[in-house]
Amino acid sequence: MKKKKWDLIALASIPLVMTLGNSMLIPVLPIIERQIGISAFQSSLIITVYSVVAILLIPIAGYLSDKIGRKKVIIPSLIITGIGGAVSAFAAWKMNDPYFLILVGRFLQGIGAAGAFPVVIPTVGDMFDDEKQVSEGLGLIETSNTFGKVLSPVIGALLAVIIWYIPFASIPILSLLSVLLVMKCVKVPKNDKEKETKFSDFAKSVKKVFHDNGRWVISIFIIGCINMFVLFGFLFHLSSLLEDEYNVTGVYKGLLLGIPLLFLCIASYISGKKIGENKVIMRWAIIIGNGVAAASLFFMKHDTNLVMLLVLLSIAGIGIGLSLPGLDALITEGVEKDVRGTVTSLYSSMRFLGVAAGPPVIAILMDRFPDMLYLSLACLSVIAALVTLIAIRPSSSEKKTQVSVEH
């Protein structure tokens, strides 16, 4: 693990950069609305365009990473992300009506995001033969991803105080730093099948994975989507509540939003360190994590005070943090290297779907069925725990979830 320390640090910079590049815009959206004269719906598209493009292109990026190699996809994707940020920043800086070009820049960032963070997960799987090290590496990646979410509301608010479009301008700088780290530090073992496998053979391999292991693979997709839906759903509600009910804005709002994410971050790191290569422990981490999230969300009421609200959401964050490294490890270690990028990219797409769907669905519940909001999220977490209990069942003696792929 120590020999790959800098490889992991370089790879961990990618989810950090991707998360900062997207999430730090969320507290800035009301400022953007005022500066360029757009509606709340138009400002929400600045986030949605990025997510939708990423969801659609992630599977293609996964396939290309299996075909031509991980770094050959990651590095150009980071460069595209930087270009997208530069386009948005230039539009905001120089144009009188910059909205459309800002969206174009965000579209490019979405393309870059599709080939960056989702390809990191299989890359970590390729780097280690020891599954315990894979789990620890993936735990670090999840921690970096969550740490970016903790920092982004605060950094976004701070940068916007200087000039409102500085968050856009920071994206090329962050992307360049990540590119340099990946180029210099990451050494991925070459997959001899990269150039030999025809698409038809590759498609058969992926089909066989789902034929032989569809139940647990699809279950992980569903649970990953639910976890992200619940997380971004309650964060969206908390953000609205802080501003509308408690008149909390700016950096202070970012700090309060970061509290549940900080606990999620710590839980992800500990979970990644403890689950090792034991699939049974991974399964129970997912079950217990979603059970904890469901219990805390069930006790949320419409009139819950702010302190109790933050305590309960932090407990929910801990639950989701326990779950995510186990999901990452199961999907990565259970699939052979030559189709790992494609299968894990589909998993990443489902997570992005949860991220994109959570806020608008919660907005509808807030408007029409406020009393059902947290009960609905609690029920989803219960469903995730039950799906794990029923569909993911490694034997107690199993050291590795075998997914054989014939050629």
ZABAKE-833071 format. One record per residue (C-alpha): residue number from 1; residue in three letters; x, y, z. Coordinates in steps of 0.001 Angstrom, whole numbers, always signed. Example, Ala and Ser with C-alpha at 12.3 -4.5 7.8 and 13.67 -1.06 7.14 Angstrom:
% residues 2
SITE   nr  rest       c1       c2       c3
SITE    1   ALA   +12300    -4500    +7800
SITE    2   SER   +13670    -1060    +7140
END
This chain:
% residues 407
SITE   nr  rest       c1       c2       c3
SITE    1   MET       +0       +0       +0
SITE    2   LYS    +2855    +2402     +849
SITE    3   LYS    +4376    +1891    -2608
SITE    4   LYS    +1133    +3106    -4162
SITE    5   LYS     +689    +6044    -1772
SITE    6   TRP    +1260    +8739    -4396
SITE    7   ASP     -799    +6838    -6985
SITE    8   LEU    -3756    +6909    -4586
SITE    9   ILE    -3219   +10570    -3673
SITE   10   ALA    -3204   +11468    -7386
SITE   11   LEU    -6354    +9419    -8042
SITE   12   ALA    -8049   +10841    -4924
SITE   13   SER    -7492   +14339    -6352
SITE   14   ILE    -9908   +13502    -9194
SITE   15   PRO   -13143   +13050    -7177
SITE   16   LEU   -12071   +16019    -5053
SITE   17   VAL   -11731   +18214    -8171
SITE   18   MET   -14942   +16887    -9754
SITE   19   THR   -16950   +17447    -6569
SITE   20   LEU   -15558   +20934    -6001
SITE   21   GLY   -16175   +21810    -9657
SITE   22   ASN   -19870   +21005    -9336
SITE   23   SER   -21003   +21290    -5723
SITE   24   MET   -19319   +24622    -4982
SITE   25   LEU   -21647   +26227    -7545
SITE   26   ILE   -24756   +25298    -5521
SITE   27   PRO   -24465   +28113    -2906
SITE   28   VAL   -23506   +30519    -5720
SITE   29   LEU   -26652   +29924    -7837
SITE   30   PRO   -28740   +32704    -6195
SITE   31   ILE   -25875   +35152    -6869
SITE   32   ILE   -25662   +34009   -10519
SITE   33   GLU   -29416   +34563   -10866
SITE   34   ARG   -29065   +38180    -9720
SITE   35   GLN   -25899   +38907   -11726
SITE   36   ILE   -27100   +37721   -15144
SITE   37   GLY   -30863   +38054   -14653
SITE   38   ILE   -32047   +34441   -14892
SITE   39   SER   -34780   +32503   -13078
SITE   40   ALA   -34275   +29831   -10405
SITE   41   PHE   -35210   +27180   -12973
SITE   42   GLN   -32602   +28491   -15435
SITE   43   SER   -29929   +28483   -12723
SITE   44   SER   -30815   +24894   -11778
SITE   45   LEU   -29979   +23886   -15371
SITE   46   ILE   -26361   +24882   -14692
SITE   47   ILE   -26235   +21850   -12366
SITE   48   THR   -28629   +19599   -14310
SITE   49   VAL   -26844   +19874   -17685
SITE   50   TYR   -23624   +18673   -16076
SITE   51   SER   -25306   +15671   -14410
SITE   52   VAL   -27396   +14572   -17405
SITE   53   VAL   -24427   +14633   -19810
SITE   54   ALA   -22330   +12670   -17313
SITE   55   ILE   -25058   +10031   -16812
SITE   56   LEU   -25310    +9444   -20573
SITE   57   LEU   -21564    +9321   -21275
SITE   58   ILE   -20229    +7422   -18240
SITE   59   PRO   -20874    +3957   -19768
SITE   60   ILE   -19028    +4993   -22964
SITE   61   ALA   -16084    +6220   -20888
SITE   62   GLY   -16084    +2928   -18977
SITE   63   TYR   -15982     +924   -22203
SITE   64   LEU   -13150    +3068   -23599
SITE   65   SER   -11159    +2643   -20381
SITE   66   ASP   -11453    -1140   -20745
SITE   67   LYS   -10490     -914   -24423
SITE   68   ILE    -7641    +1627   -24534
SITE   69   GLY    -6574    +2003   -20897
SITE   70   ARG    -7562    +3978   -17802
SITE   71   LYS    -5085    +6895   -17986
SITE   72   LYS    -5805    +7419   -21698
SITE   73   VAL    -9399    +8204   -20699
SITE   74   ILE    -8800   +10015   -17385
SITE   75   ILE    -6246   +12590   -18580
SITE   76   PRO    -8175   +13866   -21662
SITE   77   SER   -11340   +13941   -19522
SITE   78   LEU    -9674   +16176   -16935
SITE   79   ILE    -8447   +18464   -19733
SITE   80   ILE   -12000   +18703   -21151
SITE   81   THR   -13267   +19515   -17644
SITE   82   GLY   -10755   +22360   -17397
SITE   83   ILE   -11720   +23707   -20829
SITE   84   GLY   -15385   +23648   -19800
SITE   85   GLY   -14637   +25677   -16677
SITE   86   ALA   -12605   +28165   -18743
SITE   87   VAL   -15470   +28597   -21249
SITE   88   SER   -17976   +29306   -18460
SITE   89   ALA   -15575   +31700   -16720
SITE   90   PHE   -14831   +33587   -19966
SITE   91   ALA   -18539   +33920   -20738
SITE   92   ALA   -19302   +35259   -17263
SITE   93   TRP   -16352   +37665   -17411
SITE   94   LYS   -16696   +39136   -20914
SITE   95   MET   -20254   +38652   -22202
SITE   96   ASN   -23312   +40776   -21510
SITE   97   ASP   -25613   +37780   -21869
SITE   98   PRO   -23423   +34813   -20830
SITE   99   TYR   -26065   +32251   -19862
SITE  100   PHE   -25988   +30074   -22997
SITE  101   LEU   -22191   +29909   -23129
SITE  102   ILE   -22067   +29104   -19400
SITE  103   LEU   -24308   +26110   -20171
SITE  104   VAL   -21959   +25109   -23026
SITE  105   GLY   -19063   +25174   -20564
SITE  106   ARG   -21035   +23066   -18102
SITE  107   PHE   -21881   +20645   -20929
SITE  108   LEU   -18139   +20207   -21564
SITE  109   GLN   -17532   +19741   -17838
SITE  110   GLY   -20140   +16970   -17830
SITE  111   ILE   -18289   +15224   -20680
SITE  112   GLY   -15070   +15472   -18686
SITE  113   ALA   -16694   +14271   -15466
SITE  114   ALA   -17969   +11149   -17248
SITE  115   GLY   -14443    +9990   -17999
SITE  116   ALA   -12754   +11095   -14791
SITE  117   PHE   -14198   +10038   -11431
SITE  118   PRO   -16101    +6909   -12643
SITE  119   VAL   -12890    +5514   -14195
SITE  120   VAL   -11017    +6029   -10905
SITE  121   ILE   -12912    +3148    -9236
SITE  122   PRO   -11766     +413   -11685
SITE  123   THR    -8283    +1977   -11758
SITE  124   VAL    -7904    +1354    -8013
SITE  125   GLY    -9087    -2218    -8576
SITE  126   ASP    -6410    -2692   -11250
SITE  127   MET    -3607    -1381    -9051
SITE  128   PHE    -3780    -4019    -6309
SITE  129   ASP    -3935    -7806    -6211
SITE  130   ASP    -4708    -7817    -2476
SITE  131   GLU    -8438    -7188    -2008
SITE  132   LYS    -7876    -5641    +1430
SITE  133   GLN    -5729    -2974     -248
SITE  134   VAL    -8415    -2472    -2913
SITE  135   SER   -11003    -1845     -166
SITE  136   GLU    -8698     +594    +1645
SITE  137   GLY    -7950    +2409    -1619
SITE  138   LEU   -11639    +2703    -2497
SITE  139   GLY   -12354    +3931    +1036
SITE  140   LEU    -9807    +6715     +471
SITE  141   ILE   -11434    +7601    -2863
SITE  142   GLU   -14901    +7794    -1252
SITE  143   THR   -13438    +9886    +1575
SITE  144   SER   -11919   +12307     -951
SITE  145   ASN   -15226   +12496    -2813
SITE  146   THR   -17110   +13276     +399
SITE  147   PHE   -14424   +15677    +1639
SITE  148   GLY   -14967   +17631    -1574
SITE  149   LYS   -18659   +17848     -696
SITE  150   VAL   -17751   +19099    +2789
SITE  151   LEU   -15447   +21815    +1429
SITE  152   SER   -17405   +22872    -1645
SITE  153   PRO   -20235   +24932      -55
SITE  154   VAL   -17719   +26886    +2021
SITE  155   ILE   -15178   +27381     -796
SITE  156   GLY   -17910   +28304    -3289
SITE  157   ALA   -19329   +30934     -951
SITE  158   LEU   -15855   +32344     -152
SITE  159   LEU   -14792   +32576    -3809
SITE  160   ALA   -18069   +34198    -4837
SITE  161   VAL   -17465   +36952    -2272
SITE  162   ILE   -14398   +37994    -4328
SITE  163   ILE   -16054   +37878    -7779
SITE  164   TRP   -19162   +35818    -8522
SITE  165   TYR   -17617   +33894   -11443
SITE  166   ILE   -14364   +32934    -9664
SITE  167   PRO   -15768   +29428    -8900
SITE  168   PHE   -15899   +28813   -12694
SITE  169   ALA   -12350   +30150   -13119
SITE  170   SER   -10996   +27857   -10390
SITE  171   ILE   -12013   +24705   -12304
SITE  172   PRO    -9217   +24859   -14962
SITE  173   ILE    -6618   +25375   -12214
SITE  174   LEU    -7876   +22423   -10153
SITE  175   SER    -8107   +20231   -13276
SITE  176   LEU    -4538   +21086   -14310
SITE  177   LEU    -3207   +20140   -10858
SITE  178   SER    -5015   +16806   -11068
SITE  179   VAL    -3706   +16156   -14609
SITE  180   LEU     -117   +16746   -13467
SITE  181   LEU     -527   +14437   -10465
SITE  182   VAL    -2051   +11634   -12567
SITE  183   MET     +588   +11943   -15309
SITE  184   LYS    +3474   +11877   -12846
SITE  185   CYS    +2291    +9508   -10125
SITE  186   VAL     -262    +6983   -11417
SITE  187   LYS    +1124    +3743   -12819
SITE  188   VAL    -1672    +1398   -13861
SITE  189   PRO     -791    -2229   -14748
SITE  190   LYS    -1290    -2800   -18450
SITE  191   ASN    -4240    -4964   -19410
SITE  192   ASP    -3042    -7227   -22217
SITE  193   LYS    -6613    -7597   -23476
SITE  194   GLU    -7076    -3881   -24100
SITE  195   LYS    -6304    -4000   -27809
SITE  196   GLU    -7051    -7661   -28503
SITE  197   THR   -10728    -7798   -27594
SITE  198   LYS   -13219    -7108   -30353
SITE  199   PHE   -16358    -5196   -29429
SITE  200   SER   -18541    -8247   -30087
SITE  201   ASP   -16436   -10353   -27709
SITE  202   PHE   -16416    -7543   -25161
SITE  203   ALA   -20224    -7240   -25368
SITE  204   LYS   -20534   -10990   -24788
SITE  205   SER   -18294   -10672   -21739
SITE  206   VAL   -20436    -7914   -20234
SITE  207   LYS   -23601    -9856   -21049
SITE  208   LYS   -22175   -12907   -19290
SITE  209   VAL   -21422   -10856   -16179
SITE  210   PHE   -25081    -9847   -15957
SITE  211   HIS   -26308   -13333   -16888
SITE  212   ASP   -24236   -15064   -14200
SITE  213   ASN   -24294   -12358   -11532
SITE  214   GLY   -27144   -10059   -12501
SITE  215   ARG   -28961   -10283    -9181
SITE  216   TRP   -26195    -8901    -6976
SITE  217   VAL   -24733    -6544    -9624
SITE  218   ILE   -28088    -4862   -10343
SITE  219   SER   -28812    -4780    -6608
SITE  220   ILE   -25613    -2777    -6040
SITE  221   PHE   -26677     -398    -8828
SITE  222   ILE   -30046     +149    -7106
SITE  223   ILE   -28544     +623    -3627
SITE  224   GLY   -25943    +3092    -4933
SITE  225   CYS   -28706    +5113    -6605
SITE  226   ILE   -30826    +5095    -3431
SITE  227   ASN   -27900    +6170    -1230
SITE  228   MET   -27139    +9179    -3458
SITE  229   PHE   -30845   +10048    -3819
SITE  230   VAL   -31296   +10067      -31
SITE  231   LEU   -28071   +12023     +570
SITE  232   PHE   -28695   +14777    -1989
SITE  233   GLY   -32391   +14808    -1155
SITE  234   PHE   -31892   +15662    +2504
SITE  235   LEU   -29027   +18066    +1693
SITE  236   PHE   -31319   +19948     -703
SITE  237   HIS   -34015   +20161    +1972
SITE  238   LEU   -31502   +21258    +4617
SITE  239   SER   -30154   +23959    +2288
SITE  240   SER   -33652   +25331    +1643
SITE  241   LEU   -34590   +25128    +5313
SITE  242   LEU   -31490   +26995    +6480
SITE  243   GLU   -32228   +29886    +4132
SITE  244   ASP   -36026   +30010    +4336
SITE  245   GLU   -36682   +29134    +7984
SITE  246   TYR   -33498   +30212    +9765
SITE  247   ASN   -32207   +32959    +7436
SITE  248   VAL   -28759   +31335    +7337
SITE  249   THR   -26769   +32217    +4185
SITE  250   GLY   -23226   +32448    +2828
SITE  251   VAL   -20272   +30778    +4497
SITE  252   TYR   -22176   +29970    +7702
SITE  253   LYS   -24757   +28090    +5645
SITE  254   GLY   -21933   +26194    +3900
SITE  255   LEU   -20445   +25210    +7263
SITE  256   LEU   -23780   +23856    +8538
SITE  257   LEU   -24367   +21920    +5303
SITE  258   GLY   -20906   +20422    +5739
SITE  259   ILE   -21655   +18901    +9174
SITE  260   PRO   -23565   +15771    +7978
SITE  261   LEU   -21055   +15402    +5129
SITE  262   LEU   -18126   +15531    +7542
SITE  263   PHE   -19584   +12609    +9509
SITE  264   LEU   -20206   +10776    +6210
SITE  265   CYS   -16587   +11418    +5254
SITE  266   ILE   -15240    +9990    +8541
SITE  267   ALA   -17542    +6961    +8330
SITE  268   SER   -16441    +6264    +4722
SITE  269   TYR   -12776    +6345    +5705
SITE  270   ILE   -13243    +4023    +8699
SITE  271   SER   -15486    +1646    +6748
SITE  272   GLY   -12987    +1403    +3889
SITE  273   LYS   -10197     +573    +6371
SITE  274   LYS   -12208    -2060    +8285
SITE  275   ILE   -14072    -4065    +5629
SITE  276   GLY   -10866    -5528    +4157
SITE  277   GLU   -11512    -8344    +1688
SITE  278   ASN   -14378    -9928    +3607
SITE  279   LYS   -17550    -9821    +1493
SITE  280   VAL   -19731   -10754    +4476
SITE  281   ILE   -18512    -7694    +6402
SITE  282   MET   -19121    -5539    +3306
SITE  283   ARG   -22682    -6837    +3109
SITE  284   TRP   -23388    -6136    +6767
SITE  285   ALA   -21798    -2679    +6524
SITE  286   ILE   -24296    -1875    +3746
SITE  287   ILE   -27250    -3343    +5700
SITE  288   ILE   -26349    -1638    +8996
SITE  289   GLY   -25473    +1639    +7264
SITE  290   ASN   -28824    +1869    +5481
SITE  291   GLY   -30622     +728    +8634
SITE  292   VAL   -28965    +3508   +10649
SITE  293   ALA   -29886    +6063    +7948
SITE  294   ALA   -33498    +4835    +7909
SITE  295   ALA   -33819    +4991   +11729
SITE  296   SER   -32505    +8555   +11953
SITE  297   LEU   -34625    +9788    +9029
SITE  298   PHE   -37737    +8123   +10489
SITE  299   PHE   -37445   +10332   +13604
SITE  300   MET   -37330   +13530   +11539
SITE  301   LYS   -40459   +15633   +11957
SITE  302   HIS   -41698   +18776   +10243
SITE  303   ASP   -41135   +20823   +13417
SITE  304   THR   -37732   +19357   +14412
SITE  305   ASN   -35438   +22106   +15754
SITE  306   LEU   -32172   +22934   +13966
SITE  307   VAL   -29807   +21234   +16435
SITE  308   MET   -31762   +17959   +16407
SITE  309   LEU   -32098   +18234   +12631
SITE  310   LEU   -28307   +18404   +12233
SITE  311   VAL   -27790   +15540   +14718
SITE  312   LEU   -30233   +13222   +12926
SITE  313   LEU   -28909   +14103    +9458
SITE  314   SER   -25351   +13528   +10688
SITE  315   ILE   -26378   +10050   +11869
SITE  316   ALA   -27933    +9450    +8429
SITE  317   GLY   -24637   +10631    +6914
SITE  318   ILE   -22755    +8096    +9039
SITE  319   GLY   -25077    +5353    +7768
SITE  320   ILE   -24536    +6253    +4114
SITE  321   GLY   -20791    +6583    +4769
SITE  322   LEU   -20718    +3011    +6125
SITE  323   SER   -22521    +1740    +3029
SITE  324   LEU   -20618    +3340     +128
SITE  325   PRO   -17131    +1724     +453
SITE  326   GLY   -18722    -1737     +652
SITE  327   LEU   -20715    -1089    -2520
SITE  328   ASP   -17587     +164    -4319
SITE  329   ALA   -15516    -2822    -3193
SITE  330   LEU   -18133    -5451    -4081
SITE  331   ILE   -18670    -4130    -7608
SITE  332   THR   -14930    -3615    -8234
SITE  333   GLU   -13520    -6813    -6764
SITE  334   GLY   -16328    -9009    -8076
SITE  335   VAL   -15759    -8220   -11762
SITE  336   GLU   -12797    -9226   -13917
SITE  337   LYS   -10380    -6529   -15061
SITE  338   ASP   -11265    -6545   -18776
SITE  339   VAL   -14913    -5540   -18142
SITE  340   ARG   -14403    -3756   -14809
SITE  341   GLY   -14466     -246   -16291
SITE  342   THR   -17781     -811   -18059
SITE  343   VAL   -19578    -2470   -15144
SITE  344   THR   -18356      +46   -12544
SITE  345   SER   -19206    +2924   -14890
SITE  346   LEU   -22815    +1708   -15033
SITE  347   TYR   -22757    +1728   -11226
SITE  348   SER   -21422    +5314   -11320
SITE  349   SER   -24206    +6288   -13750
SITE  350   MET   -26775    +5016   -11277
SITE  351   ARG   -25152    +7063    -8512
SITE  352   PHE   -25258   +10163   -10735
SITE  353   LEU   -28932    +9416   -11423
SITE  354   GLY   -29601    +9483    -7674
SITE  355   VAL   -27726   +12799    -7389
SITE  356   ALA   -29722   +14328   -10261
SITE  357   ALA   -33143   +12992    -9185
SITE  358   GLY   -32952   +13708    -5444
SITE  359   PRO   -33349   +17525    -5371
SITE  360   PRO   -36267   +17874    -7851
SITE  361   VAL   -38237   +15021    -6233
SITE  362   ILE   -37647   +16496    -2770
SITE  363   ALA   -38721   +19923    -4078
SITE  364   ILE   -42061   +18400    -5128
SITE  365   LEU   -42477   +16674    -1744
SITE  366   MET   -41623   +19934      +61
SITE  367   ASP   -44348   +21711    -1877
SITE  368   ARG   -47111   +19096    -1846
SITE  369   PHE   -46408   +16464     +825
SITE  370   PRO   -44010   +17972    +3406
SITE  371   ASP   -44989   +15502    +6136
SITE  372   MET   -44063   +12580    +3854
SITE  373   LEU   -40603   +13895    +2951
SITE  374   TYR   -38388   +12187    +5533
SITE  375   LEU   -40675    +9178    +5853
SITE  376   SER   -40157    +8600    +2116
SITE  377   LEU   -36369    +8847    +2470
SITE  378   ALA   -36464    +6479    +5461
SITE  379   CYS   -38504    +3950    +3449
SITE  380   LEU   -35986    +4122     +585
SITE  381   SER   -33147    +3372    +3024
SITE  382   VAL   -35137     +403    +4378
SITE  383   ILE   -35573     -846     +799
SITE  384   ALA   -31792     -552     +242
SITE  385   ALA   -31133    -2597    +3398
SITE  386   LEU   -33693    -5266    +2383
SITE  387   VAL   -32310    -5504    -1167
SITE  388   THR   -28854    -6104     +319
SITE  389   LEU   -30210    -8716    +2736
SITE  390   ILE   -32052   -10630      +14
SITE  391   ALA   -29911   -10241    -3117
SITE  392   ILE   -26291    -9960    -1934
SITE  393   ARG   -25399   -13202     -179
SITE  394   PRO   -21735   -14181     -186
SITE  395   SER   -20931   -17319    +1806
SITE  396   SER   -19192   -16872    +5153
SITE  397   SER   -16082   -18665    +3869
SITE  398   GLU   -15884   -16662     +630
SITE  399   LYS   -12756   -14572     +214
SITE  400   LYS   -13685   -13239    -3219
SITE  401   THR   -16933   -12880    -5132
SITE  402   GLN   -16056   -14777    -8270
SITE  403   VAL   -17372   -13399   -11527
SITE  404   SER   -15977   -15505   -14314
SITE  405   VAL   -15921   -14080   -17821
SITE  406   GLU   -15233   -16329   -20779
SITE  407   HIS   -13732   -15214   -24076
END
